[in-house]
Amino acid sequence: MLRVRDNHFWDMLKMENTLPEDLEDAWDHGMLVSSLAGMIARQLGQSEEFCREIELAGMVHDVGKLQVGEYLYGRQEGTLAIEEMQYVRLHPVLGFERLKQIGGFSDKVLEAVYYHHENYDGSGYPSNLRGERIPFAARILRVCDVYVALTSERPYRAAFDLETAVELMIDEVKNFDMQIFLALLAVVHSEEMREMQEFTKRSNQKIKARNIKETIKMEAIL
């Protein structure tokens, strides 16, 4: 179920120098991850309490990126320098610290945010955890985060369709808990996904329009 935007909630999370488009992107991405995480948790037979917590974790999992926005999504020419990539990879820790500072988030939500970039084979970050040492909620977010990222428009590439996104994830399936990945496959081919796919389409159209405007601005300057 997609959420209604809570502007007060996001005003509380944003940083002093947060750009409006970063906040909008964080909301759209968070809402999609939240919805997908809830559907997967229910597919796996988790309690309603767990589902609500994973949905909240999905909404806020990338709040740390609001502090590293200048390095994201091709804003700077060329690929990220090594030191920039290292800084971007701090975003799970930065998000965890921000949520602790605000207060009111459960340990399960905080853990899910902190570890949502860990890979099942131990190749992720920030702690290189492997297998079931990664908290279950974080393993769900990892799968959801990758799927939503692949099916979303980016300044440096077009969104992938569902089938291509799944194929790309199969190529890297070592990164995921197989039980959760199979639940994702069941969910993305379900009737319940229709509302989420429509929201993804609208979000991608907004990003495309913004990218076109930025390109026109740059061409005018040059």
trRosetta pair geometry for C-beta under 8 A, 3 or more apart (Angstrom, degrees):
i j d omega theta_ij theta_ji phi_ij phi_ji
1 35 6.5 -154 60 -126 28 95
1 38 7.1 -56 29 96 74 153
1 195 8.0 7 -126 89 39 152
2 31 5.9 47 -149 169 85 115
2 35 5.4 -18 -82 -81 60 140
2 195 6.0 -137 -9 140 116 118
2 196 6.7 165 -61 -90 107 67
2 199 5.7 150 -101 -56 152 157
3 6 7.5 -48 152 -13 120 96
3 31 5.6 -132 39 -130 97 102
3 34 6.7 -12 -11 100 122 146
3 35 7.7 -146 -13 -64 80 94
3 55 8.0 133 -52 169 122 116
3 59 7.2 3 16 -96 156 126
5 10 7.5 -25 -173 -11 92 134
5 27 6.3 26 -123 -171 109 139
5 31 8.0 -58 -85 -72 77 139
6 9 3.9 47 106 9 115 119
6 10 6.7 144 90 -11 68 85
7 10 5.9 -62 -148 43 35 104
7 11 6.1 41 154 -25 70 105
8 11 5.6 -51 -145 34 31 114
8 12 6.6 35 153 -23 62 104
9 12 5.8 -58 -161 30 29 114
9 13 6.8 17 149 -13 64 109
10 13 5.5 -56 -145 38 41 109
10 14 6.2 45 159 -34 72 102
10 23 6.0 105 167 -171 125 110
10 26 7.7 144 -140 92 114 114
10 27 6.1 -20 -99 -81 147 111
11 14 6.2 -48 -140 22 29 111
12 102 6.2 87 155 -134 109 130
13 60 6.7 -145 -117 -127 145 101
13 63 5.1 -97 -174 -136 120 125
13 66 7.2 132 138 3 91 160
13 98 7.0 74 -153 147 74 128
13 102 7.2 -28 -94 -67 64 154
14 18 4.1 -107 -172 30 104 160
14 23 5.4 -15 -98 -100 128 119
14 66 5.9 -139 -136 -169 58 153
15 18 4.6 127 53 -46 75 98
15 66 5.0 165 -2 132 106 107
15 67 5.5 127 -62 -85 153 70
18 22 5.5 -128 -169 77 82 124
18 23 5.5 79 149 -56 124 102
18 66 5.0 -14 -108 -170 116 109
18 69 7.0 114 -132 -14 63 150
19 22 4.4 94 62 0 87 105
19 23 7.2 -158 91 -6 47 83
19 69 6.2 -166 19 140 106 156
20 23 5.7 -57 -152 36 35 111
20 24 6.3 34 152 -18 68 106
21 24 5.5 -51 -145 38 36 113
21 25 6.2 38 155 -19 67 105
21 210 6.4 128 -132 -154 136 154
22 25 5.8 -54 -146 38 30 110
22 26 6.2 32 153 -21 64 107
22 65 7.7 -156 -170 122 108 93
22 66 6.0 125 141 -122 124 72
22 69 4.5 -29 -112 -121 148 144
23 26 5.7 -52 -145 36 30 112
23 27 6.4 34 153 -21 63 104
23 66 7.1 46 -85 -115 68 119
24 27 5.7 -52 -150 34 31 113
24 28 6.4 26 155 -15 65 106
24 206 7.7 -109 146 140 132 145
25 28 5.8 -55 -145 39 31 108
25 29 6.0 26 160 -13 67 111
25 207 7.4 77 -103 -93 102 110
26 29 6.0 -56 -139 43 26 107
26 30 5.8 27 160 -20 63 115
26 62 5.9 -151 -137 94 89 108
26 63 6.9 84 -170 -100 136 50
26 65 6.6 179 -99 73 109 112
26 66 6.1 -10 -66 -66 157 100
27 30 5.9 -62 -143 40 23 110
27 31 6.1 22 161 -21 63 109
28 31 6.0 -56 -147 33 26 109
28 32 6.6 21 157 -15 61 107
28 152 8.0 131 123 -131 114 130
28 199 7.7 -176 -152 158 88 101
28 203 4.4 137 -168 -129 139 132
28 206 7.9 -164 -74 58 160 138
29 32 6.0 -61 -152 37 30 108
29 33 6.3 24 155 -14 67 109
29 62 6.2 -13 105 34 130 150
29 148 6.2 123 -153 137 73 131
29 149 7.7 36 -142 -81 116 68
29 152 6.8 1 -101 -92 90 167
30 33 5.8 -57 -144 41 31 108
30 34 5.9 36 156 -24 66 110
30 58 6.3 135 -170 138 65 65
30 59 4.4 63 162 -155 115 42
30 60 6.5 54 -142 -55 135 25
30 61 6.8 167 -120 31 87 78
30 62 6.3 -137 -75 36 92 101
31 34 5.5 -52 -144 36 29 116
31 35 6.3 28 158 -19 64 106
31 59 6.7 35 -80 -112 48 80
31 199 7.2 -98 112 156 122 149
32 35 6.0 -53 -146 35 29 108
32 36 6.3 22 158 -12 64 110
32 148 4.6 136 116 -133 122 129
32 152 7.6 165 56 -70 166 119
32 196 6.3 110 -135 -161 79 102
32 199 6.7 -171 -85 103 93 121
32 200 6.2 81 -113 -82 136 91
32 203 7.5 -85 -46 8 130 164
33 36 6.0 -60 -145 42 28 107
33 37 5.9 31 157 -23 66 111
33 58 4.1 -165 117 -166 88 99
33 59 7.6 -173 75 -64 96 28
33 61 6.3 -86 117 30 152 131
33 62 7.9 120 13 -11 157 110
33 141 6.7 43 176 -145 119 78
33 144 4.7 110 -149 133 75 117
33 145 5.6 23 -119 -84 129 61
33 148 5.2 -95 -70 0 76 158
34 37 5.9 -58 -145 36 24 111
34 38 6.5 23 157 -18 61 107
34 55 4.6 64 -172 -163 91 66
34 56 7.3 62 -130 -61 114 13
34 57 7.9 157 -108 70 79 50
34 58 3.3 164 -86 96 53 119
34 59 4.5 30 -73 -56 137 72
35 38 5.9 -57 -153 35 28 110
35 39 6.5 26 153 -17 64 107
35 55 7.4 51 -76 -131 31 98
35 58 7.5 -148 6 121 38 152
35 196 5.3 -179 113 -98 143 119
36 39 5.7 -56 -149 37 33 111
36 40 6.3 30 155 -17 67 106
36 58 7.4 173 54 -144 75 150
36 144 4.4 155 97 -136 119 109
36 147 6.6 -163 -179 78 163 130
36 148 6.4 -155 8 -57 149 109
36 184 7.6 31 176 -127 111 88
36 187 6.9 120 -154 127 76 144
36 196 6.8 108 -65 -152 83 159
37 40 5.9 -56 -146 38 30 108
37 41 6.2 32 155 -21 65 107
37 54 4.6 -145 147 147 117 105
37 55 6.1 177 83 -86 107 48
37 57 7.2 -115 141 75 166 95
37 58 4.2 -166 17 -64 141 137
37 140 5.3 96 -143 140 91 114
37 141 6.0 4 -101 -88 133 62
37 144 4.7 -58 -65 -42 81 166
38 41 5.7 -54 -145 35 30 112
38 42 6.4 26 157 -15 64 106
38 51 5.1 73 -143 -173 79 94
38 52 7.9 43 -114 -82 110 30
38 54 6.3 163 -80 89 56 101
38 55 4.3 25 -66 -77 114 105
38 58 7.4 -101 -28 13 81 149
39 42 5.9 -58 -151 39 30 108
39 43 6.3 36 150 -23 65 106
39 187 4.7 116 129 -146 119 132
39 190 7.6 -170 -177 55 131 140
39 192 6.0 161 -127 118 130 138
39 193 7.7 94 -168 -78 173 74
40 43 5.3 -51 -147 34 34 117
40 44 6.3 26 154 -13 66 108
40 140 5.6 167 97 -151 131 106
40 143 7.1 140 -125 87 169 130
40 144 6.7 -134 2 -67 142 108
40 180 6.4 48 173 -159 132 82
40 183 4.8 99 -153 125 85 120
40 184 5.9 -7 -103 -77 124 64
40 187 5.6 -80 -78 -28 69 155
41 44 5.8 -62 -151 43 30 107
41 46 4.2 -57 177 42 88 137
41 50 6.0 -160 -174 118 132 100
41 51 4.6 171 101 -102 133 76
41 54 5.0 150 -54 47 147 154
41 140 6.2 25 -68 -140 87 160
42 45 7.5 56 -176 -69 34 20
42 46 6.7 -84 -78 48 32 84
42 51 5.7 40 -59 -105 85 137
43 183 4.4 143 103 -160 129 103
43 186 5.7 149 -156 86 141 126
43 187 5.5 -102 -45 -63 150 103
44 179 7.2 80 -119 146 117 105
44 180 7.2 -20 -71 -103 141 66
44 183 5.2 -28 -59 -102 92 155
46 50 4.2 -97 166 85 117 136
46 51 5.7 147 96 -55 109 81
46 54 7.6 52 105 -5 160 139
47 50 4.7 99 57 6 80 100
47 51 7.0 -141 98 -6 44 87
48 51 5.3 -51 -146 36 37 116
48 52 6.4 39 155 -21 67 100
49 52 6.0 -53 -151 33 30 109
49 53 6.6 25 152 -15 63 107
50 53 5.8 -60 -151 39 33 109
50 54 6.2 27 156 -16 69 107
50 108 7.8 -112 -130 173 70 158
50 137 7.6 -146 -167 -85 92 105
51 54 6.0 -55 -142 38 29 106
51 55 6.3 33 155 -21 63 107
52 55 5.7 -55 -150 35 30 114
52 56 6.6 30 152 -18 64 104
53 56 5.7 -52 -150 36 34 110
53 57 6.3 36 151 -19 66 105
53 106 6.1 -50 -132 50 123 138
53 108 5.1 24 162 98 145 130
53 109 5.7 -124 -170 -63 90 89
53 112 7.9 147 143 -8 94 146
53 137 7.0 -63 116 -115 105 145
54 57 5.4 -49 -144 38 36 115
54 58 6.3 44 152 -24 64 103
54 112 6.8 176 -121 -117 66 164
54 137 5.2 -151 -100 -140 93 99
54 140 5.9 -12 -152 90 135 147
54 141 7.3 -154 -160 -58 90 89
55 58 5.6 -50 -149 33 30 115
55 59 6.8 36 151 -23 61 100
56 59 5.7 -49 -154 28 35 114
56 60 6.7 -2 161 8 67 109
56 105 7.5 -175 138 -132 128 94
56 109 5.5 -41 101 -112 111 129
57 60 6.6 -79 -147 52 28 87
57 61 5.8 53 158 -68 70 95
57 108 7.3 -93 -57 127 133 79
57 109 4.5 -159 -78 -137 90 70
57 112 3.8 8 -162 89 150 143
57 113 6.0 -140 -153 -50 89 79
57 116 7.8 167 160 -72 110 128
57 137 5.9 77 40 163 170 124
57 141 6.2 -91 126 -73 115 133
58 61 5.8 -23 -132 -15 27 118
58 141 6.2 -166 -91 -112 73 95
58 144 6.4 -41 -120 109 118 153
60 63 4.9 -11 -171 -30 77 121
60 95 7.0 151 150 -174 83 114
60 99 6.2 97 147 -89 140 125
60 105 7.6 -102 71 -108 159 142
60 109 7.3 40 57 177 125 113
60 113 6.4 -38 107 -93 92 129
61 92 7.9 -20 180 -116 77 81
61 95 6.8 52 176 154 32 161
61 112 6.8 -76 -102 128 104 94
61 113 5.1 -162 -126 -114 58 72
61 116 5.0 32 -163 -13 124 172
61 141 5.5 166 -108 -161 155 138
61 145 6.8 -109 110 -83 148 122
62 65 4.6 -10 172 6 93 122
62 91 6.8 8 -152 151 65 130
62 95 6.7 -118 -164 -87 12 147
62 145 7.8 139 -56 -129 111 117
63 66 5.9 -30 -175 6 53 115
63 94 8.0 -141 102 112 73 85
63 95 4.4 121 63 -132 82 96
63 98 5.5 -133 120 82 122 142
63 99 6.7 118 56 -54 147 94
63 113 7.5 -17 28 -147 101 133
64 67 5.9 -51 -173 29 54 110
64 68 7.1 19 142 5 76 108
64 90 7.1 -138 168 118 131 66
64 91 3.5 147 108 -173 113 65
64 92 6.0 -136 27 -60 155 11
64 93 6.9 103 -126 62 155 43
64 94 3.4 121 -145 79 106 94
64 95 3.1 -88 -31 -39 98 82
64 96 7.3 1 -60 4 127 60
64 97 7.9 81 -100 37 107 86
64 98 6.5 -177 -84 6 67 126
64 113 7.8 132 -18 173 112 108
65 68 5.7 -74 -146 53 48 93
65 69 6.5 86 153 -74 74 68
65 72 6.4 53 -169 -67 108 151
65 88 7.8 27 -119 -153 81 79
65 91 4.8 28 -68 -147 63 144
65 95 7.5 7 -8 -63 62 114
66 69 6.1 -1 -149 -43 33 111
67 91 7.2 171 55 -116 95 79
67 94 5.1 -122 46 169 142 148
67 98 7.7 -167 -32 -59 127 134
68 71 5.2 -40 169 36 90 113
68 72 6.5 100 115 -39 84 103
68 87 5.9 166 -127 134 124 95
68 88 5.2 157 151 -107 148 59
68 90 7.1 141 -58 63 142 94
68 91 5.6 -100 21 -78 134 104
68 94 7.2 146 -24 32 107 163
69 72 5.5 -62 -149 23 41 118
69 75 7.9 63 150 -17 67 156
70 75 6.3 -120 -169 88 45 149
70 76 7.6 54 156 -41 76 108
71 75 7.2 -148 -143 47 6 114
71 76 6.9 -25 -129 4 49 123
71 80 6.3 60 -179 -122 102 114
71 84 4.8 178 -139 -173 127 106
71 87 6.3 141 -24 86 167 115
71 88 5.2 -133 106 -68 134 106
72 75 6.5 49 69 -3 49 113
72 88 6.8 134 -79 -122 79 121
73 154 5.9 -143 -138 -160 94 91
73 155 5.1 94 162 19 95 113
73 156 6.9 -165 -169 -6 56 101
74 154 7.4 110 1 157 121 97
74 155 4.5 -141 59 90 126 117
74 156 4.2 154 -51 -54 144 109
75 155 7.8 91 -63 49 55 162
76 80 7.6 93 64 -100 119 60
76 84 7.7 -104 46 -137 150 165
80 84 4.4 -135 -169 93 93 117
80 85 4.5 119 119 -61 128 85
80 88 6.7 -47 -149 -3 158 141
81 84 4.5 91 55 6 79 107
81 85 7.0 -146 91 -7 39 86
82 85 5.8 -55 -149 36 31 112
82 86 6.5 33 153 -21 64 105
83 86 5.6 -49 -149 33 34 115
83 87 6.6 36 151 -20 63 103
84 87 5.6 -55 -153 34 34 111
84 88 6.4 35 150 -19 67 104
85 88 5.6 -51 -145 36 34 112
85 89 6.3 34 154 -20 65 106
86 89 5.7 -56 -150 36 30 112
86 90 7.3 43 147 -31 58 96
87 90 5.7 -44 -166 13 39 117
88 91 6.1 -18 -180 -23 50 111
89 92 7.9 -24 175 13 53 94
89 117 7.5 -157 -149 116 79 163
89 125 5.2 -3 -174 107 117 158
89 126 7.0 137 152 -92 93 82
90 93 5.2 -62 -170 47 69 112
90 94 5.4 70 132 -27 91 105
90 126 7.5 57 -119 -95 44 128
91 94 5.3 -53 -136 41 37 113
91 95 6.0 41 162 -23 68 104
92 95 5.7 -54 -147 37 29 112
92 96 6.3 34 153 -21 63 106
92 113 6.3 164 -157 151 77 64
92 114 5.5 100 157 -153 104 31
92 115 7.1 124 178 -48 145 14
92 116 6.0 -175 -115 41 121 84
92 117 5.4 -133 -42 10 139 111
92 125 7.4 165 25 113 132 82
92 126 5.8 -151 69 -20 120 108
93 96 5.6 -52 -149 35 31 115
93 97 6.4 29 154 -16 64 107
93 114 6.7 53 -94 -136 49 80
93 126 5.6 46 -48 -42 108 163
94 97 5.8 -56 -148 39 30 110
94 98 6.3 33 153 -22 65 107
95 98 5.6 -53 -145 35 31 112
95 99 6.3 27 158 -16 66 106
95 113 5.0 -130 116 174 117 120
95 114 7.7 -160 79 -78 94 48
96 99 6.1 -60 -150 38 26 107
96 100 6.4 26 153 -18 63 108
96 110 5.7 82 -144 -167 86 82
96 113 5.2 164 -79 103 73 111
96 114 4.2 46 -81 -81 140 90
97 100 5.7 -53 -147 37 32 112
97 101 6.3 37 152 -24 64 105
98 101 5.6 -54 -152 32 31 115
98 102 6.6 27 152 -16 65 104
99 102 5.7 -51 -147 37 35 109
99 105 4.8 -16 169 17 114 156
99 109 7.2 -136 169 123 151 108
99 110 6.0 -169 98 -104 130 82
99 113 6.2 109 4 42 151 169
100 103 7.1 31 179 -75 34 52
100 105 7.5 -89 -78 51 43 114
100 110 6.5 64 -67 -124 88 130
102 105 7.3 60 79 -14 104 109
105 109 4.5 -109 -179 85 102 133
105 110 5.5 123 115 -55 115 87
106 109 4.9 100 56 7 77 99
106 110 7.0 -143 98 -2 41 89
107 110 5.6 -57 -144 41 34 112
107 111 6.0 37 156 -22 68 107
108 111 5.9 -53 -145 36 27 111
108 112 6.4 29 155 -21 62 107
108 135 7.5 177 -145 175 64 140
108 137 5.7 101 177 -12 91 157
109 112 5.8 -56 -149 34 29 112
109 113 6.5 28 154 -17 64 106
109 137 7.7 -88 -93 142 33 158
110 113 5.9 -56 -151 36 30 110
110 114 6.2 28 154 -20 66 110
111 114 5.7 -58 -144 37 30 111
111 115 6.0 -8 170 10 67 115
111 135 4.5 72 144 -15 124 169
111 137 6.6 97 91 59 100 118
111 138 6.3 -97 136 -42 80 114
112 115 6.8 -75 -137 51 20 87
112 116 6.0 46 163 -66 62 100
112 135 6.3 -108 -78 98 59 129
112 137 3.8 -66 -88 119 117 114
112 138 4.8 -167 -133 -70 52 66
112 140 7.8 -29 -138 56 118 95
112 141 5.4 117 180 -17 100 141
113 116 6.1 -34 -141 -13 23 118
113 141 8.0 -123 -84 -173 36 177
114 126 7.4 -73 177 31 77 115
114 138 7.4 -58 70 -96 65 133
115 118 4.7 -19 -177 -5 86 124
115 126 7.9 -104 -104 32 52 78
115 127 7.0 -43 -111 30 91 117
115 129 6.4 -12 -146 29 121 142
115 134 5.6 171 160 -151 132 84
115 135 5.6 124 55 27 147 99
115 138 3.7 -12 91 -135 102 163
116 138 5.0 -132 -81 -148 52 81
116 141 4.1 -58 -129 108 111 131
116 142 5.8 -177 -172 -67 60 67
116 145 6.1 103 161 -28 114 150
117 124 5.1 176 135 -175 64 113
117 125 5.3 -17 110 66 118 72
117 126 7.2 69 68 -28 113 61
117 142 7.0 139 -106 -110 21 94
117 145 7.9 -78 -84 91 66 160
118 124 3.9 154 -144 81 29 139
118 125 7.1 -147 -85 51 55 18
118 127 6.7 -23 -92 56 118 85
118 128 7.5 161 -131 -115 92 9
118 129 4.6 -8 -150 53 144 99
118 134 4.6 -174 102 -113 139 124
118 138 6.1 41 35 141 113 130
118 139 7.8 -55 81 -81 103 65
118 142 6.7 -85 65 -79 61 138
119 122 6.6 -51 82 36 88 16
119 123 4.6 -21 60 58 140 78
119 124 3.6 153 -4 -40 74 100
119 142 7.2 157 -97 -163 46 146
119 174 7.4 36 168 118 116 76
119 175 4.1 -68 -143 -141 105 78
119 176 7.8 -56 -152 -50 71 41
120 130 7.1 60 170 -161 38 56
120 131 6.0 61 -169 -88 74 41
120 134 7.0 -100 -100 19 55 143
120 139 7.0 64 -81 -131 95 106
120 142 7.9 168 -38 98 83 157
120 174 6.7 -151 72 160 101 48
120 175 5.8 115 22 165 87 24
120 176 5.5 -16 -9 92 131 5
120 177 5.4 167 -94 -60 133 54
121 130 6.6 -23 165 -133 19 94
121 174 4.5 14 -41 157 136 101
121 175 6.4 -64 12 -89 100 41
122 128 5.5 37 -178 178 77 79
122 129 6.9 -123 -118 113 65 22
122 130 3.5 -14 -73 -83 98 105
122 131 7.6 -11 -53 -11 88 73
123 128 7.2 1 -115 -132 13 82
123 175 7.1 -75 57 -105 110 84
124 128 6.7 168 67 -105 55 40
124 129 7.2 -31 64 48 107 70
124 134 8.0 51 49 -97 140 136
124 142 7.5 -66 -100 -123 158 133
124 175 7.2 101 -60 -150 106 95
125 128 6.9 2 -95 -55 48 63
129 133 4.6 -142 -168 105 102 107
129 134 4.6 140 111 -73 126 77
130 133 5.8 47 60 34 54 120
130 134 7.3 -142 92 -27 6 97
131 134 6.9 169 88 10 24 93
134 138 5.3 -117 171 86 95 119
134 139 5.2 114 110 -63 118 94
134 142 7.8 0 161 -22 148 142
134 177 7.8 -141 73 -52 124 114
135 138 4.5 85 67 7 89 108
135 139 7.1 -156 95 -11 45 85
136 139 5.6 -54 -153 31 34 114
136 140 6.8 34 151 -18 65 101
137 140 5.7 -51 -155 33 36 112
137 141 6.5 34 149 -17 66 105
138 141 5.5 -52 -146 38 36 112
138 142 6.4 47 152 -30 66 99
139 142 5.7 -43 -149 23 32 117
139 143 7.1 29 155 -13 60 101
139 176 7.5 112 -171 -157 87 61
139 177 4.4 37 179 -10 132 133
139 180 5.6 176 136 -18 102 160
140 143 6.2 -59 -159 36 33 107
140 144 6.3 24 152 -12 68 113
140 180 5.6 -144 -96 -142 60 135
141 144 5.6 -62 -143 45 34 109
141 145 5.6 38 160 -27 71 109
142 145 6.0 -53 -142 33 23 112
142 146 6.6 19 159 -15 59 107
142 175 7.1 -145 158 146 126 97
142 176 6.5 -176 109 -109 114 76
142 177 8.0 108 61 4 124 91
143 146 6.2 -62 -154 36 27 107
143 147 6.4 21 156 -15 64 110
143 169 7.9 68 -148 -156 77 138
143 176 5.2 78 -88 -134 96 122
143 177 7.3 -81 -44 43 123 83
143 180 5.1 -165 -17 132 152 114
143 181 5.8 -157 -121 -86 132 63
143 184 5.2 -135 159 -57 129 141
144 147 5.9 -59 -147 39 31 108
144 148 6.1 23 161 -14 68 110
144 184 7.4 -161 -76 -107 60 116
145 148 6.2 -59 -144 40 25 105
145 149 6.1 26 157 -20 62 111
146 149 5.8 -57 -145 37 27 112
146 150 6.3 25 158 -19 64 108
146 169 6.1 119 125 -105 127 107
146 172 8.0 -137 -164 85 152 131
146 175 7.6 110 -62 105 159 138
146 176 7.8 -103 31 -73 148 118
147 150 6.0 -60 -150 36 28 109
147 151 6.4 5 161 -1 65 113
147 165 5.9 85 -146 157 66 129
147 166 8.0 24 -121 -79 101 62
147 169 6.7 -5 -83 -66 79 147
147 184 6.3 -170 -53 -165 151 133
147 188 7.1 -133 -165 -77 144 137
148 151 6.2 -69 -143 48 29 98
148 152 6.0 30 157 -28 66 117
148 200 7.8 -142 -143 -108 77 117
149 152 5.8 -64 -144 32 26 113
150 159 7.6 95 141 -159 45 67
150 160 4.9 -36 164 42 89 124
150 164 7.8 -156 162 106 117 85
150 165 4.0 134 114 -129 130 100
150 168 6.0 177 -134 69 145 140
150 169 7.2 -114 -12 -49 162 98
151 159 5.4 37 179 -173 39 108
151 160 5.9 -80 -91 68 50 74
151 161 7.4 41 -123 -148 89 14
151 162 6.7 24 -104 -84 129 54
151 165 5.1 -28 -59 -67 89 155
151 200 5.9 -12 130 -169 113 146
152 159 5.5 -117 133 -107 7 108
152 200 6.8 -113 -89 -153 72 95
152 203 6.8 -43 -132 111 97 121
152 204 6.3 -160 -151 -84 52 93
152 207 7.5 79 174 3 87 162
153 158 6.4 -33 -123 -149 78 46
153 159 4.6 -58 -66 -40 58 100
153 203 7.6 -174 23 118 102 77
153 204 4.0 122 -19 -144 115 83
153 207 4.2 167 86 84 123 133
153 208 5.7 -86 -163 -53 163 81
153 211 7.7 -123 151 -14 122 138
154 157 5.1 23 64 50 108 74
154 158 7.9 -120 41 -61 71 6
154 159 7.6 129 -2 -71 71 61
154 207 7.6 -30 -82 159 19 144
155 207 7.8 -118 -60 173 64 104
155 211 5.3 172 -116 -112 76 118
155 214 7.7 -30 -126 67 122 149
159 200 7.7 142 -160 163 157 106
159 204 5.1 -51 -22 -122 145 139
160 164 4.2 -124 -174 93 108 117
160 165 4.6 143 101 -62 120 79
160 168 6.7 -18 177 -2 174 139
161 164 5.1 85 55 15 74 103
161 165 6.9 -138 95 -9 33 92
162 165 5.8 -60 -148 35 26 112
162 166 6.4 24 157 -17 64 107
162 188 6.0 166 -156 165 117 121
162 197 7.8 -32 -62 -111 122 120
163 166 5.9 -56 -151 36 30 110
163 167 6.4 31 152 -19 64 106
164 167 5.5 -53 -148 36 35 114
164 168 6.3 35 154 -19 67 104
165 168 5.8 -56 -151 36 30 110
165 169 6.4 27 152 -17 64 107
166 169 5.6 -57 -149 39 32 111
166 170 6.4 39 151 -25 66 102
166 185 6.8 87 -138 -107 126 87
166 188 7.1 -172 -73 84 118 154
167 170 5.6 -49 -149 30 32 114
167 171 6.8 39 150 -23 62 100
168 171 5.6 -48 -157 27 35 116
168 172 7.0 2 154 9 64 106
169 172 6.1 -74 -150 55 36 90
169 173 6.6 74 146 -80 68 70
169 176 7.2 27 -179 -18 102 146
169 181 7.2 179 148 -143 121 113
169 184 8.0 -81 137 106 162 148
170 173 5.3 -4 -150 -47 38 114
172 175 5.0 5 150 3 96 120
172 176 7.7 89 115 -11 78 99
173 176 5.7 -68 -160 41 54 106
173 178 7.2 51 170 -99 109 81
173 181 6.2 76 -144 -152 94 171
176 180 6.3 -126 176 76 99 104
176 181 4.4 94 124 -61 137 118
177 180 4.2 62 80 14 105 112
177 181 6.7 176 84 -15 51 86
178 181 5.4 -53 -141 37 34 113
178 182 6.2 35 159 -19 67 103
179 182 6.1 -56 -152 35 27 109
179 183 6.7 28 148 -18 61 106
180 183 5.5 -53 -151 35 36 115
180 184 6.5 44 147 -25 65 99
181 184 5.4 -45 -153 28 36 117
181 185 6.8 38 149 -20 64 99
182 185 5.6 -46 -152 31 37 114
182 186 6.7 39 149 -18 64 101
183 186 5.6 -52 -152 35 36 113
183 187 6.3 33 152 -19 67 108
184 187 5.7 -61 -147 39 30 109
184 188 6.1 21 163 -17 69 109
185 188 6.3 -54 -136 36 26 103
185 189 6.7 7 166 -1 59 113
186 189 6.7 -80 -158 46 23 97
186 190 6.6 36 149 -45 63 111
187 190 5.4 -53 -153 11 35 122
187 192 7.0 -59 -158 71 76 118
187 193 6.5 119 152 -65 70 109
188 193 5.6 81 -146 -96 39 156
189 193 7.4 50 -10 8 6 145
190 193 5.5 118 67 -12 72 97
191 194 6.2 -21 -179 -16 53 113
192 195 7.6 -45 176 23 50 99
192 196 7.8 34 134 0 68 113
193 196 5.3 -67 -161 48 57 113
193 197 5.6 59 145 -28 86 105
194 197 5.8 -57 -148 34 29 111
194 198 6.6 30 155 -19 64 104
195 198 5.8 -55 -153 34 32 111
195 199 6.6 30 151 -17 65 105
196 199 5.7 -53 -149 36 34 111
196 200 6.3 39 151 -22 66 104
197 200 5.5 -49 -146 34 34 116
197 201 6.5 39 152 -23 64 102
198 201 5.7 -50 -151 32 32 114
198 202 6.7 30 152 -15 64 103
199 202 5.8 -55 -151 37 34 109
199 203 6.2 35 152 -20 67 108
200 203 5.7 -56 -146 38 30 112
200 204 6.2 30 156 -19 65 107
201 204 5.9 -56 -147 37 28 110
201 205 6.5 31 153 -22 62 105
202 205 5.7 -53 -151 33 32 114
202 206 6.7 35 151 -20 64 102
203 206 5.8 -53 -156 31 33 113
203 207 6.6 29 151 -16 65 106
204 207 5.7 -54 -148 38 35 111
204 208 6.3 40 153 -22 67 104
205 208 5.6 -51 -146 34 31 114
205 209 6.4 32 155 -19 64 105
206 209 5.9 -57 -152 36 30 110
206 210 6.4 27 153 -17 65 108
207 210 5.7 -55 -148 37 32 112
207 211 6.3 34 153 -21 66 105
208 211 5.7 -56 -149 35 30 111
208 212 6.5 32 153 -21 64 104
209 212 5.7 -52 -151 32 32 113
209 213 6.6 33 151 -19 63 104
210 213 5.7 -53 -152 34 34 112
210 214 6.5 33 152 -18 66 105
211 214 5.7 -54 -148 37 34 111
211 215 6.3 36 152 -21 66 105
212 215 5.7 -54 -149 35 32 112
212 216 6.4 33 153 -20 65 105
213 216 5.7 -54 -149 35 32 112
213 217 6.5 36 151 -22 64 104
214 217 5.6 -50 -150 33 34 115
214 218 6.5 32 153 -17 65 105
215 218 5.8 -55 -149 37 32 110
215 219 6.3 30 154 -18 66 107
216 219 5.8 -55 -146 38 30 110
216 220 6.3 35 153 -23 64 105
217 220 5.7 -57 -154 33 29 113
217 221 6.6 26 151 -18 64 105
218 221 5.7 -54 -150 34 34 111
218 222 6.2 23 156 -11 68 109
219 222 5.8 -58 -140 45 32 105
